Structure formats: C-alpha cells, structure tokens
Amino acid sequence: MNAIIGFIEKGRPFFNKLAGNAYLQSIRDGFLTAMPAILFSSIFILCAALPEVFGFTLPEGISSWLWRVYNLSMGIVGILVAATTARALAENFQRKMPQGMTINIVSVMLASITGFLMLAVTEIDGGIDVTYLGTKGLLCSFISAFIAANMYKFCTLKNITIKMPPEVPGVISNVFKNVFPYSFSVLCCVVIDLIINQILGVRFAESLILMFSPLFQAADSYFGLGLIAGAMAFFWFLGIHGPSIVEPAVAAAIYANVETNLMLVQNGEHASNALTVGFNNFIACLGGTGCTLVVPFLLMWMCKSKQLKAVGKASFLPCIFGVNEPVLFAAPMVLNPYFFVPFLLAPIANAWVFKFFVDVLQMNSFIYVLPWATPAPIGIFLGTGMAPLSLLLVLALIALDVVIYLPFVKAYDANLLAEEANSQQEEPNTIEESKPSLEKSEIDPLNVLVLCVGAGTSAMFANAVNKGAEIKDLPVKAQAEAFGGHTGVLSEVQLVVLSPQVQSRYDEIKADADRYGIKVVKTKGAQYIGLTKDPEGAVDFVVNQANTKEE
C-alpha cells in the first residue's frame, strides 16, 4: 500500500497545477460569488413548496409572489455567473500583467453579460425567450466569460485601444480605451451564434444542450456518479482540494438538474436527476470529502489511542457542518495508507446507494439548493423536499460508512497504540523549558489574513488567533477569507497564513502579496489544525512568523 501511495504522490505536482488552472478556478469562484442569489432564491421556493408537504396550500397571491421572486433570481443566474466568472478570470489575468497595464474588470463583466445574451437569447414575438437565462444557459455563461476576459487581456497586452490626446481627462480616455475589447468580445459571440444557427438551425445555447446531453446523462449514471465522487476524494487524499477540480467540470449540470427536478415535482412527476448540488454536498461529501461524518465518532468511541480520541473530540462538530479538515490533517487521513481504501470507497458507495434510492425506490432527488455547511442529514431531508425515504437514506448511508471505515480505523488505532507504548518507554524524563511570553510592548500592531478554500478552517484559525490575542492582550487581529476573496483585503494586512488545502495556489497568492510587501506563510496539516485549538499558540505563531525574515 505504501508503494501505491508513493506512486500516486508522484502525480501531485500535476494535480496541483490542475487545481490552479485559471479557467477551473474562475468557474468555481464565479459560482461562489453568485451563491447569495442562488441561496436567496432557494429560500423563497422552500417557502412556496414546503407547505404542500404538510397538506397546506398557500393562497394563490402569496404563492405567485414567492415564485416570482424565485424566477427573477434563479431565472437569471446565467447572467450573474457570466459576470462573476468573467470577473474572476480577469482578476486572475490581472495578477500576471506587466506593471502599468490594467484590465478594466467592470468592463469585462459588462462585455461578458452582453456576449452571454448574444449566445443565449432568442427573439420571439413581442419579446425574448428567457429559457436559457437561468441554469440552462450556464455553459454559455462560461464561454462568454472566457471570451471576454481573454479579449481584454489580448487588447491590453497589445495596446489595442483608441488613443486620446493627453489633454483629454483620464475618465473619458478610459471609456474609449475599452471600446475595442468590448466590441471584439461581443462580436465574437455574435459570430459564434450566427455560424451555429446557420449550420444547425438552432441558437448556440440550444446546440450546447443537445451536444452535452449525452455527457450529462452519462454523468448521472452509476458509473458517472461513482467517478465524480471518487475523483473528489482521490484529489483530497493527496492534499489537494478535490471539489475545486471536479465541481467546475460538472457545475452546469448540477445546477440545471436541480431546477429540472423542481419543475418535475411541480408537474407531479418524479425528480429523477441524481447529479445535483445536493448530491455533491451531502451524499458524496457526507460530513466532508471522503464521507467522514462517522469518522470522528469512531475515533472517540471505538479507538483506544489517546491521539485518535483527542482528534475525534476536536473534529466531530466541524464534520457535522461539512468542515472535515481537522480530522483530515490531525488524524491524519491525507496520504495515510490506512485510509486510502475507505476514503475513496465510502463516497462511491454512497453515490450508488443514493442512485438506487432515486431510480429503484423512486425517492425524489434534490430539488432545492441549500448551503454546503448545512448538516448533511438535514440537507438531505430538506433538499429532497422532505421525502420520507430520505430519512431511511440517511440511516443507510451512515451505517454503510461505519461498516466501510471501522476495520481501517481499528487497524490504524492498533498501530498508534503500539507507537504510543514505545514512545512512553523511550521518552526521557526531561522538563521542557517554557518559552518566554510575548509582551504587548514588544510587538507592533499586526493584522493577519488566514486563507483556505471555503473560509471554514480559516475562520477557526483566525478565531483562535483573536482569542489568543485577547488573552495575552496583544495588538493582533486576524480575519478569514476564501481564496479568491483575498485580493481586496491584502492592503490591510501584514501577514498571510495559508491552510494546507490552499497551498497548491501558493505562487498566485505570493505574487499578489509581493505587490504589498506582505509575507506569506505555509502551514502543515497537523500543525494548522492544532493551532486552531490553541489560541495562545496560534497568536504566538503568527507573531513569530511576522518577525522572522523570509529565506
């Protein structure tokens, strides 16, 4: 097994590069930025649909109003994602631009929106067809965003612009500066739509649906669901945030399928599309990637190792809310041969059981989008519209994961017990010298930014730093951000701390930080998780790092 792990680990540089791909990253960050609108619309559709579960019908006026809010928010998510994806990609390009060259981010967003409309909208009598303005048009959103960002990058690098005399105010010059890239972006989308319409007789958005339908159907099969679930776990086992690589590839399908399922239920039909946002968040990642919801409880209740018991106690609550980095890096599970098989097998098995419930037992699949941090059992129940079978599904998944993980947990526990026994025999009776305590007068005010992928563990680390600073009365303040949201706050901090899962993007973050002369610090898994539980140690760590020169 160690040989297999060693062989797989050799591919880590390639997978790190894949995780840092600008286009995959922009899709992910674009969805994160648009998520408030998606969650907002889901709240209203829950209010409109859930009363019917209990046999209560809302008055027509209230029901129509709730559906109107949903349709005018979720119904234009394609437009929103076109803008947010273009922004994320343009900001990525901007980091690598030569000094003195800037891309107008707002103009890129406008060009992407206009290009999206050219690709997705069909004129009808008296107006336009809005079918593809929502989730069905997400593929068009990505294409228009990629075209716009690249066109602005090209025109900026080649200085293709309308040059105005020096006497013209800068505000007016900037307007003309963006005419060419905006025009080229939109015209490119117009030409693409025109060519497809002439060849296939349908608009570009419809042609994409026809083209990708077989692929989406394959992804919704037992094999496809297992592959998606297993791939996310595989990448995370290497210490690379798996969902950041896998989810952008299926983003268009998982959001479109939720809306399709909702329409099926509203028409009295079976919500049969298994590949949804809820599948990724609550089935394939039950308690976090690797389906680790049961692991902390097994560590607490079934293990004798002091280390594993402590890890279980520290990680069970975060795992309930889908934040499983504490158990991944503290046990550790990442690159641990004992957990390779269950870490990949549990998500695949969960995916197949869920598919069985949907296809054979006719349970409705997910019809609502809920926040990823919703406890998985609650997310499954609410996301499927309170389907009675979902309660049985939750019990089945938990029991299945216990059966899969338990033998490997026990084997690892036995190994650690032997190591702990040996270490107690070999440990010398020495007294560790206490480190001198930091004094308020010894340090300058320090603002720290903690980064991770989803702002989950970074918030835990930042809270520990702030609590430690309060205990020691030190002028230190920490804040947490997800990668992608850090660029707007870098000017306010003096130190950036990276969680283990975001270190594949170290070069990009370092380039951003270097513009402000800010130090970027990497952390190791067990070290990082340990400091989230040690406020005084966390504040000492950031202060020492801030005062240590980079090599």
N, C-alpha and C positions, 0 to 999 in steps of 0.2 A: 504493500500500500504506500509506503514512503517513497518508493521508486516512482509510482504513478503520480503522487503529489509533486515530486520533484520535476517530473516531465511536464506536467501541466503548468507548473510555476514558471517554466522557461518561456511560456507564451504571455506572461504578464505584461511585458513592455508593449506588445502588440495590442493587447486588450486595453491597456491604459491609453494608448493612442486612440483607439476606437472610442473609448469613453469621452475623450477630449475633442472628438470630431465637432467642428463648428456647427454643422448642419443638424446633427442629432441634438446637440446641446441647445441650439436655438429653438427647436421644436419643443423640447422639454421646458425650457424657460418661458417660451411663449405661452404654453398651457398654464404654467404656474401663475403667470401674470394675469391671465384671463380667468383663473379659477374663481375669484369672487363673484363674477357674473354667473358662472355655471352653478355654484352653490346657492346663490341668491334665487335663481330660477327654480332650483330643486325644492327650496323651502316652500314656495308657493304651490308647486304641483303636489307636494306632500299634503298641504292643507286642503287642496281641492279633491284629492283622490282617497286619502285615508278614511274620511268619514264613511265612505261607502263600504269599507271593510267591516264596519260595525252596524251596517244596515241603515245608516242615516244618510239622507240625501240633502245636500245644501240647496238653499234657494237658487233659482236659475240666475238671478242677478249677481249673487256673490260668486257662484261657480264660474260664470262667464268672465268676471273681473279677474279672478285668480288665474284662469287660463290665458287671459290677455297678457298679464304680467309675464307668465312663462313664455309665451310665444314671442314676445317682443324683447326678451333677454336671451333665452336659449336659442330662439329662432334666428338670431343674428350672430351667433357665436363664430361663424365662419369669418365674418367681417372683423370681429375682435381679434381672433387668432391670426388673421392675415397681418394686422397691425403689430401685435405683440411679438410675433415670430420675426417679422422684419426688423423690429427694434433690437431684439436680442442678437440677431445675426450682424446687424450693422454695428452694434456696440462691440461685438467680437472683432470685426474687421478694424474698427477704430483703434483698438489697442495695439494693432500691428502696423498702423500707418506711420509713415515718416513724420518726424517732428514738424509741426507747422501746417500739416494737412489734416483737415477735419471733415467728417461726414455729417451732414445735417440730418440728425436722427428723426426729427419730426417730419421732414420732407420725405424721407424713406418710408415712413409709416403711411403717409398720405398716398404715395405712389403705389404702395402695396395694396391699399384698400381699393384704389381705382382700378388697378390691374386685376384684382380679385373679382370686382364687379364685371369687368370685361369677359372674364373666363366663366363666371358662374350664372350670370343673369340672362334670361331670355325675355324679349318683349312679347307681350300679349295685348289683346285689345283692351285699351283703357289703362294699361299699367305694365307691370313686370311680374314674372313668375318668381316667387321667393323660395321655391323648393330647395335651392342649393345655397341659401344664405346661412343656413344653420349647420348642423353636424354633417350633412351630406356633402357639403362643399369644402370640407377641411383639407382635402387633397389639393384643391385649388388655392386654398389659403397658403399652404406651404410653397407651392410653385410660384405664386405671385410674390411672396416674401423673398424667396431665393433670388428671383429675377431682379427685384427692386434693389436689394442690398448689394448684389454683385454689380449692377449697373452704376450705382452711386460710387462704389469702390473704384471701378474702372475709370469713370469720368474724373474722379478726384485725383487718382494717381497720374492720369494722362493730362490733367489740367484742361479738360474739355468743358469749356464754360463760355458764357458771354462776358467778356471783359469790359468793365465800365471805367471811365476816366477817374483819376484819383479824387477829383472834386466831388464825385457822387457819394453821398453818405453811405456808410457801411451797411445799414439796414436795407437800403434799396439795392445795393450791389449784391447782397446775399439772395435777394429774390430772384434776380436774373441768373445768379450762379447755379441755381438748382433747376433751371428750365430744361436744359438738355438731358440730365439724368432722369428727371421725372418723365419727360416726353418719351425717351428711349424705353423706359421701363413699361409704360402704359402701352406704347405702340407694339412692343414685343408681345405682350399678352393679347392684343387685338389681332396680330398676325397669326399667333398660335390658334386662337379660337376660329379665325376665318379659314385657315387651312383644314382644321379638323372638320368644320362644318361642311366644307366643300367635298371632302373625301368621304366622310361617314354619314353626312346628312343630319348630324346631331351636334348640339353645343358641346364644348370641351368638357364641362363638368359632368354631363351625362356620359360622355365617352369614357371618362375615368372610372365612373361607377361600373360600366359594362366591362371595362378592361380588368379591374381589380376584383370584381365579384367572385370569380373562381378562387382567387388567392384568399379572400376573406372567408369564403366558405371552408376552404381547407384549414385555415387557422382556427375555425370554430369546431373542428373535428376532435376526436380523442387524441389523435397524434399531434395536431396543431396546438391544442391546449397544453398537452404534456410538454411539448417542445418549448413553448413560451415560459411555462412555469419553471421547467428545469433550467432553461438558459439564465433566467434571473438569479436563480440560486447558484448556478455554476460560477457566474461572474463574482457574486458576493463572496463565495468561498475563497476566491483569490484575493479578496480585499478590495474589489472594485465594485462600485455601486451598480448592481445589475439592472435595476429598473431604469436607470439613466440611459442604458444602452438599448434595452429591449422595448420599453414602452413607446419611445418615439416612432419605432417601426410599425407599431400597431395602433398608434394614437387615433388615427382617423376611424378605424374600425370600432374600437372600444366605445368611443363616444357616440358614434352613429347608431350602434347596436342598442344602446340604452334608449335612445329616442324611438327607435323602431319597436323595441319591446313595449314601451309605454303606449304607443299607438295601437299595437296588437291587443293589449289588455283593454284599452278603451273601447275597442271594437268587439270585445267579447271573445277574443282569440287567445291562444297560448303564447306567452312570451318565451320564444324558443332559442334566442341567440345567447349562447353561454359566454362568449368572449365580450366582456364588458368591463367598465371601470371597476365595478364591484368585484368581479372575478379576480382582477389583479390585486386589489387592495385587501380583500377579506378571505379569499379562497386560496389562491396561490401564495399569498403572503399573510397567512393566518398568524397574527402576532408578530409580523415582520417577515422579511425574506427568509426562506428556509422553513416557514411554518413553525416558528419557535415558541408559540404561545404556551405550549405544555412544558417546554424545557426548564424554565426556572422552577416550576413546581416539582418536576422530577428531581432537580438538583437539591431542593430543600427537603423533600420528603423521602427520597429513595437513595440518597448518597450519604456516605459516612465521612468523606473528605471535608476537612474544615474549609478548604479553599472553595470547593464547589457549593457547599452550603451557604457560604458568605455571598458568592456570586448570585445564587438563586434568590436570596433575600433582597439583594440590591437591585435585581433586574426584573422581578416579576411585575412590578407596577408599570415601568416603561413598556414592557412587552404587551401588556393588556391594551395599551394605546398605540401599538404598532411600532414602537421605537425599540428595536432589539439590539442596537449597538452595544449596550452594556454586557449582554450575555455573549455576543459575538466575539468581542475583544477581551473580555475579562476571563472567560472560561479557559482558554479561548476556543472558539469554534472555527474561526477563519484559519485555513491551511492546517487544520488539525486532522490527521489521518483517521482518528476515531470517529469523526463526524462527517466525513466525505459522503458516505453512502446515505445516511438518513437525511442529511441536509439537501441532497438532490432528490431523494426518493419521496420524501413527505410532500413537497409541492406537487410533484407529478401525480401521486396517488390522490391527493385532494382534488386536483383538477379532474381526474377521471370519475371520482365519486360524484362531484358536482354535476358533471355532464350526464351521468347516469340518472341523477335525480331530475334533471331537466328533460332529458329525452325519454326515459322509460317511465318514471313515476309522474311525469307531466307537471312537475313543480315549475312555477313561473321563475324565469331568470331575473336578473336585476333590472328594475325599471326606474330606479332613481339613482342619482349621483350624491353620495354622502362624503363628508370629509374623510381623508385617508386615516386620520388619527382616531376615528370612531372605533371603540372596542369591536373586534371582529364579530362576535356573536350578535351584538346589537346591530351592526352594519348589515349582516346577512339577513336578519329578521326584517328590519325596516326597508332595506334596499330591494327586497323581493316583494314589497307591498304587504308585509306581514303574512306571507304564505305559511299556512300551518305546517307544511312539510319542512320548512326552513328550520324549525326547532329540532326536528329529528336529524336534519342535515348537520347542524352544529354539533350535536352529541356524537354523530357518526364520525365527523372529521376529528374531533378531539380524541375520541377513542382510538381511531386509526393512527393518529400521530403519536399517541402514547405507545402503542404497540411497536411502531417503527423506531422510535427514539430510545425506548427503555433499555434494550440489550446493549446498545452502544454507550449509553450513559453509564450503565453499570460497569462495563469494561473499562471505561476511562476512569471511573471512580476507583476501581481496584488498583489501577496503575498509579494514580495520585496518592492513594493510601500508602503504597509501598514507598513512593518517593518521600512522603512526609515522615514516615517512620525512619528512613535512612538519614534524612536531614536532621532529625532530632538527635540521632546518635552522634552525628558528625559535628553538630553545631557547637562551637566553643562557648564557654561561659564568659563572654565579654560584654561590657557595658558600652552601648553606643553613645558617643559624645553628642550632646544636644547642640544643634546649630543655633547660633546667636539669633535672637528675634529681631526682626526688622523694626526700625523706629520710624515714626511719621516724619521726623525731621531729616531722615537720611535719604529720602527719595523725593523726586519731583512728581507732580500730578501726572497720572498715567491713564490714558484711555485705550482700552483693548477691544479688538474685534475678533470674535470667535466664529469660524466658518465651518459649516458642514453642508450636506446636500439638501436636507429638508428643514433645517433650523430646529431639529428635535434635540439631538445631543448637544448641539452648540448652545442651546438655551440652558441646558443642565450645567454645562461648564461655566457659562457666563454667570449664572446664578450663584454657583459655588465661589467664583472669584469675588462677586459683590458681597456675598455673605462673609467671606474671609476678610475682606477689606473693612467691613463694618466691625467685625470682632477685634481686629488689630488697629482700628482707627487709622487706616492708611488712605491716602488720596488716590485710590484706584477705582476705576469704573469700567465695567465690561458690558458689551452688548453682543447679541447673537444675530446672525444673518444666514440665509441660504446662499449658496454660490449663485451668482448672477445678480444678487441684490446688494453686493458689497461695494460696487463701484461708486455709488452715491455717498458713501459714508467714509471712504478711505481718508479723505482730507481731515477728518475729525479725530483720527486715532494715531497712536504711536507704535502699536504692535498688533500683528495679526497672528492668531493661533489657528492652525489647521487641524481639524479632526482627521482620523485615519482615512475615512471614506472619501474625502475630498482631495487627497494628496495626489491623485492622478492629474489634477489640474494645477499643480504647483507652479509650473512655468508661467501659465497665464496670470495667476494671482500675483506671482513675484514681479512680472512685468508691470502690472497695474500698481503694485505697491512701490516699485522703484521710482515711479514718477513723483512720488511724495517723500521719498527717502524713508520709507517705513520698513521695519524688519518683519520678515515672515518666518514663523516657527512651525516646524512639523512636530507631531507627537506620535508616540507609539500606542498601539491599541490598549494594552493593559494599563499603561501609564495614564492615558487620557481618561479612561473610564474610572480609574482610581481617584483621579483628581476631582472628578465630578462629585465624589462622595467625601472629599477632604477640603473644606473651604479654606482653611489656613494654608494647607499645602498648595492649593490652587493659586492663591494670591502670591505666595512666596515664589511659585514657579514663574508667573508672568513678570513679576518684578525682577527676578534674577535674569530672565531671558532678555528683558528690556535693557538691562545694564551690562549684558555680555555682548561683546563685539562679534559680528558675523565673521566666520572664517573665510 
